[in-house]
Amino acid sequence: MTGEFDFSSYIHLVDFLGACFGENTEVVLHSFEDMNHSVIAIHNGHISGRKIGAPLTKFALSKLKDKGKEGPPYYLNYLGMSENNISLRSSSFFILDKQGNPRGMLCINTDVTKYQQAAELLQKLAFMPSTYSEEKENNNSIEVFQATYEEVIQGIINDVTQSAGVAVERLTVDEKVEIVKRLNDEKFFLIKGAVSQVSDMLGVSEATVYRYLSNINKKMKNGE
């Protein structure tokens, strides 16, 4: 490598990228002319704790042997570490001269701590009980929110018949009894007017619903 390399356009790029990415991202420009004082421009140096005149990193030194000739002259999304042991998402681009010799490096380091904290918060907000899968499988103890009584009843009809949109005329007596039992288990009949709603939905009389309930309650008392 001979002659001094012109980094002026890259220095402007450092400020441009730094302003684009915001305060959580550091943009650093290295010159390989002086490895012990390689940083010649930096934006948001508080991320890594470096300033102009800081030395070249061990990572850059280890990659210099590639000289940008083994694959593209950049490395994306590898783990970096600040002087305060904060994990950084880092990417580096080697600046080559016309002969393909590395003259410098542009690095972008993002402090992802806040994003990780946000992800942890979202996981907590999205928390489901550890038994959710089992309860969903067994259809037990899961609160389902419906807008109307009709939707509640129809939901149980769908569960009992294992099919959505089954016509009332196709329901067997046993299915109707099971539907009433399920509604009774869920204390649905404590709601005023529930018997009338159920009789209309099942296409039976209110007296029939009461008869179903009476038989269900007798079986419960007898432990059946």
PyMOL commands that set and color helices and strands:
alter all, ss='L'
color gray80, all
select helices_A, chain A and resi 8-21+35-37+58-66+113-125+132-138+149-161+168-170+173-185+188-190+194-202+206-221
alter helices_A, ss='H'
color red, helices_A
select strands_A, chain A and resi 25-31+39-43+74-81+87-96+102-111
alter strands_A, ss='S'
color yellow, strands_A
deselect
rebuild
show_as cartoon
